[in-house]
Amino acid sequence: DFLEIYGEIEALLEKHRNASKDDNGGGRFYSVEDLKWFAIDSNNRAVQHDMLGDDQTASKLFATALNLLPLCGKDMQCHAKSMNSAYQNSLSRGIARRGDSLSSIWSLVSDLTG
């Protein structure tokens, strides 16, 4: 499942980020080109799920793309605003579909993080 793959990528990047702090940044785990590909693919899949009305999956994938974006080089940073806007819209629609009660919001947050 591609969501599991992106979850593993984020976990590996976080592990590497923590290890890099100890060795003064001794290189990247993935190349910048690989990270760009993952970010673009995650964003494109998010857009597909967003168009299908699958806000939960879209939100997870938009979040992954946004988490990868700072590692992708300066040429990708121009996409941050539109990616963040799409992520926020997806979250908002997901909350609206579930209702706007506090328990629904916590349920959505739980689904996105768990």
C-alpha positions as CSV (number, residue, x, y, z in Angstrom):
1,D,0.0,0.0,0.0
2,F,1.4,3.4,-1.0
3,L,0.4,5.0,2.3
4,E,2.6,2.5,4.2
5,I,5.5,3.2,1.8
6,Y,5.2,7.0,2.4
7,G,4.9,6.4,6.1
8,E,8.1,4.3,6.0
9,I,9.9,7.0,4.0
10,E,8.9,9.7,6.6
11,A,10.1,7.4,9.5
12,L,13.4,6.8,7.7
13,L,13.9,10.5,7.1
14,E,13.1,11.3,10.7
15,K,15.6,8.7,11.9
16,H,18.2,10.0,9.5
17,R,17.5,13.6,10.5
18,N,18.1,12.6,14.2
19,A,21.3,10.7,13.3
20,S,22.6,13.6,11.2
21,K,22.4,15.9,14.2
22,D,25.0,13.6,15.9
23,D,27.4,13.5,13.0
24,N,27.1,17.1,11.8
25,G,24.8,16.3,8.9
26,G,27.0,13.7,7.3
27,G,25.1,13.5,4.0
28,R,21.5,12.7,3.0
29,F,19.8,9.3,3.2
30,Y,18.0,10.1,-0.1
31,S,19.3,12.3,-2.9
32,V,17.5,15.6,-3.5
33,E,16.2,14.2,-6.8
34,D,14.7,11.2,-5.0
35,L,13.1,13.5,-2.4
36,K,11.6,15.7,-5.1
37,W,10.2,12.6,-6.8
38,F,8.6,11.4,-3.5
39,A,7.2,14.9,-2.8
40,I,5.7,15.3,-6.3
41,D,4.3,11.8,-6.4
42,S,2.8,12.2,-2.9
43,N,1.2,15.5,-3.9
44,N,-0.1,14.1,-7.2
45,R,-1.7,11.1,-5.4
46,A,-3.2,13.5,-2.9
47,V,-4.8,15.5,-5.7
48,Q,-6.2,12.3,-7.2
49,H,-7.7,11.3,-3.9
50,D,-8.9,14.8,-3.2
51,M,-10.8,14.8,-6.6
52,L,-12.4,11.4,-5.6
53,G,-13.6,12.9,-2.3
54,D,-11.3,10.7,-0.2
55,D,-10.3,13.6,2.1
56,Q,-8.6,11.4,4.7
57,T,-6.1,9.8,2.3
58,A,-5.6,13.1,0.5
59,S,-4.8,14.9,3.7
60,K,-2.2,12.2,4.7
61,L,-0.6,12.5,1.3
62,F,-0.6,16.3,1.3
63,A,1.0,16.2,4.7
64,T,3.7,13.8,3.5
65,A,4.5,16.0,0.5
66,L,4.7,19.1,2.8
67,N,7.0,17.3,5.2
68,L,9.3,16.3,2.4
69,L,9.3,19.8,0.7
70,P,11.9,21.5,2.9
71,L,14.4,18.7,1.9
72,C,13.8,19.1,-1.8
73,G,15.9,22.1,-2.7
74,K,15.0,25.7,-3.3
75,D,13.4,25.1,-6.7
76,M,10.5,23.2,-5.1
77,Q,9.8,25.8,-2.4
78,C,7.6,27.8,-4.8
79,H,5.0,25.1,-4.5
80,A,4.7,25.3,-0.7
81,K,1.9,27.8,-0.6
82,S,-0.4,25.9,-3.1
83,M,0.4,22.6,-1.4
84,N,-0.4,23.9,2.0
85,S,-3.6,25.5,0.7
86,A,-4.7,22.2,-0.8
87,Y,-3.9,20.4,2.4
88,Q,-5.9,22.9,4.5
89,N,-8.9,22.6,2.1
90,S,-8.8,18.8,2.3
91,L,-8.7,18.9,6.1
92,S,-11.6,21.4,6.2
93,R,-13.8,19.3,3.9
94,G,-13.0,16.2,6.0
95,I,-14.1,18.0,9.2
96,A,-17.2,19.4,7.5
97,R,-18.2,15.9,6.3
98,R,-17.8,14.5,9.7
99,G,-19.6,17.4,11.4
100,D,-18.0,20.2,13.3
101,S,-18.2,18.9,16.8
102,L,-15.1,18.7,18.9
103,S,-15.2,14.9,19.0
104,S,-15.3,14.8,15.2
105,I,-12.3,17.0,15.0
106,W,-10.4,14.8,17.4
107,S,-11.5,11.8,15.5
108,L,-10.1,13.2,12.3
109,V,-6.8,14.2,13.9
110,S,-6.6,10.6,15.4
111,D,-7.3,9.1,11.9
112,L,-4.6,11.3,10.3
113,T,-1.9,10.6,12.9
114,G,-2.7,6.9,13.6
